[in-house]
Each structure stands twice: as C-alpha cells, then as structure tokens.
Amino acid sequence: MAKRLILIISVASSFVFLLLGCALTRNATSSVSDTSSSIERQLASGAPIYKQTCATSTCHGTQGEGLRSGSSFSAWPLVGDEFQSRHPNAQIVFDVIRSGDEPNLRALTDQQIYDSIAYEFSQNQIALKSPLTADNAFAIYGGSMSGQTQGGLFPPSDNVLINATPHTWGLPIITESPKLRIQIDQIVEATAIGNAKATFLILVIVFSALDDQPITVSPNHLSLSTPSGDLLEPQSISIHSAIEKFHEQTIKPQYGTAALVIFTLSAPEQFSRLIYDDQAGNRLTSTLKP
C-alpha cells in the first residue's frame, strides 16, 4: 500500500511540474510576443515622424543619406557608418534632436522623438530588444556605435581640441526634484575652442519638467563649483556643435530640452559639482566626481 501511495504521489508531482513548466513556457513566450508587439507599435509610430521631419529632401535627404556640401555635409547622414560613428548611443541622437528650436521638432513629445529614433535605428539595421525610452536610451546602441560618451564630444566638433577624459562618476548623472530633472550625458575637457585657449569643461545636459506645470530653465541659474568652493558661470564661447548651447526657454512636461554648457576652469580637473538654482525652490546639485 505504501509503495502504491508513493507511486501515486510521484506521478502527481511529475504532472504538477509538467503543468508548471508549460505555464512558465507560455508566460515566457507571451512576454517575448508582447515585447515584439510593443517594438512593432513603436516603429509604426516613429516611421511617419522620421519621414516627415528628418528624412526629407530639405533636411537629411529622403533616404537619410545626408546633404553634401563639397567634400563634407551640410546635413549629416541619418543612416550608415557616418551616422553611427558620430553618435555612440540612442540618447545622444535624442540630445541632438531635442536641443533644436525648429517648431516641427519642438511640437514633438520626448517619447515621440524616441519613437522616431527607434525607427531610425531600424533603418540602420540595429534591432531593439525592448522599446526605446528615456530610461534605456543611454544603453541602446549597435553597429558602429561605441555605446560610450566618455572620452570625446559627440557628435564631434571641428573647432574643439579635446583634452584627457576627466575623472567623473559614470554617465549619465541624474539629479531631480519634484519639479525638475537634470541628466548629464557628456562631460569632456578641452584645451581650445576655436581661437580661445584655456581649460574648458563642456557638458551636455537634458532638462525635464516633472510635474504638470511648465518651467523656465536658464543658464543664469547654473554654476559649477570648484574644489575650493568657488562658483563658475557658463561661458558664451562660440562652439561648432550639433547640440545647441543652453539658452533660456520654457519647457512643458513631456517636452524637455537638451543643451551644451561651457565653463572655463583654472586648471584641469578643477571642478566638483554642478548646481542649478532658480531661486524659486528648484535647487539641484549634481556631484560630478567621486
């Protein structure tokens, strides 16, 4: 009787494990299917945005091939090795687009821009494993993209002489309050910008409004602290960059902005924290160095 009972229990247990295994398999298959459907929906959403605002005869070429100007480009390609080498990850592509003031681009939400970038990646034969969002864009890359922004300024500038990579926390560096979010995507030191010779710190920053009210952001609210406690102000130095310099503007929730900021240092590595304080309750301090 005992042997028969053990046999019954063993068979029942095997049946339970079989059902459990089937359920796990179904859940895994369902999860993969849901992810694929989400990516397909994002590509379908991003395709018309990309085609209507980027891949046009007056912008970057109808095939994203870029617009030639002599031996270079007046508008850089959106597909191919040239595009991929100039943009190490999806977030840098977003920063370039979001820094501009063109009305048709400013009319897009942040997520619509990520949707269009997802479609652009598909045109570069870069397959996504999950939908592209602000949360994962910094880690999304492929093809000739390196995935890393440290060590250079991206897209490259033809009037900036890059110095050694400064010692900082890993990027991106994110700080937020209930109303404002600041994300630092690039930090680089340079010894020259055009004809100006000094030690410069160049940062690329994304500003996002977090509550349901618009917020005005301005370089007048931004400063860089030194190890000795001095506060440095942003400099109005002319720089050739696809990411526009920080200027005062009002951003709405879901419609952030990206910007480039330049500080002049007294010596290499002489910086500590980035401080944003609009004197209206929005004070954020981003620690840049360990």
C-alpha positions, -999 to +999 in steps of 0.1 A: +000+000+000+028+024+009+046+017-024+014+024-043+009+057-024+045+067-032+039+059-069+007+080-069+024+109-052+054+107-077+031+107-107+011+136-093+042+156-086+055+150-121+022+161-135+023+193-114+059+201-125+048+195-161+019+219-158+042+244-141+068+241-169+041+246-196+028+277-178+064+291-175+070+284-212+037+301-221+045+331-199+080+334-215+065+331-250+038+356-241+064+380-228+085+378-259+055+383-280+043+413-260+078+429-263+079+423-301+044+438-304+055+468-284+086+473-306+064+470-337+040+496-324+069+519-316+083+515-351+049+522-367+046+553-345+081+565-353+081+559-390+059+589-401+077+612-377+111+602-391+099+605-427+082+638-423+106+657-400+140+642-408+143+622-440+132+649-464+148+665-494+155+697-475+166+681-442+188+650-443+178+635-477+148+614-485+168+582-477+186+597-448+218+599-469+226+634-458+231+666-479+265+671-495+285+703-494+318+699-512+337+671-496+316+672-464+279+675-455+256+705-449+233+680-432+248+648-418+235+613-428+209+595-406+220+561-418+253+542-422+287+542-405+290+580-406+258+584-385+267+556-362+303+567-355+291+602-347+265+590-322+277+565-295+242+557-283+205+565-288+205+591-261+230+613-280+207+612-310+179+623-288+200+652-274+208+665-309+172+665-319+158+678-286+183+707-284+169+723-316+143+751-318+127+740-350+089+743-345+082+709-360+106+692-336+096+713-306+060+701-313+071+665-306+070+650-271+101+634-258+086+599-264+077+607-300+114+616-305+124+583-290+099+566-313+114+582-344+149+572-332+138+536-329+126+537-365+159+554-375+178+525-358+157+500-378+170+518-410+205+512-397+198+475-392+200+480-354+174+457-338+159+468-305+153+442-277+128+465-260+110+497-269+132+528-267+125+552-238+143+578-217+150+551-192+171+529-215+183+552-243+218+556-229+224+519-230+209+513-265+234+512-294+246+489-322+265+487-354+295+512-353+282+528-322+306+525-292+279+528-265+302+552-245+303+590-245+333+594-221+365+604-239+351+626-266+325+651-276+296+637-297+287+645-324+324+656-330+331+693-332+356+707-357+367+736-335+372+718-302+406+704-291+398+676-266+420+671-235+422+639-215+390+625-202+382+640-167+377+617-138+340+617-131+311+594-120+298+571-147+274+587-171+246+596-172+245+615-139+209+621-129+195+645-102+159+655-097+135+674-075+097+672-075+096+697-104+128+693-124+151+666-136+187+671-148+206+644-167+242+649-176+251+629-207+285+642-216+315+656-197+347+665-215+377+688-210+392+708-239+423+729-242+409+751-271+376+761-286+381+779-318+407+806-311+401+806-274+429+788-254+422+777-218+410+747-199+373+742-207+347+719-193+320+710-217+288+694-205+257+681-224+226+683-202+190+672-205+163+692-186+129+677-180+098+692-163+084+666-139+051+679-126+021+692-146+033+728-149+058+743-174+091+755-160+116+781-173+152+769-174+181+793-179+219+792-179+217+821-154+206+796-128+236+773-135+270+773-119+300+749-114+317+746-081+354+741-077+372+721-050+379+753-032+343+764-032+344+790-060+314+792-083+320+794-121+294+807-146+287+793-181+307+810-209+294+824-241+321+809-263+313+800-300+314+763-305+306+742-336+282+716-323+251+698-334+238+702-299+228+738-293+242+759-264+220+763-234+197+793-236+166+804-216+134+787-225+102+774-211+097+736-212+064+717-207+060+683-191+070+656-217+087+683-238+122+687-223+153+702-237+189+693-242+218+718-242+255+722-242+272+742-215+308+755-213+328+765-182+364+778-180+385+761-154+416+774-136+433+741-143+424+705-154+401+686-131+393+717-111+356+711-107+334+694-083+296+699-086+271+713-110+245+735-092+212+746-107+192+771-086+164+793-100+158+809-066+122+797-068+125+764-049+142+744-076+178+738-064+196+707-077+232+697-070+248+671-092+281+657-078+303+651-108+333+635-092+337+606-067 
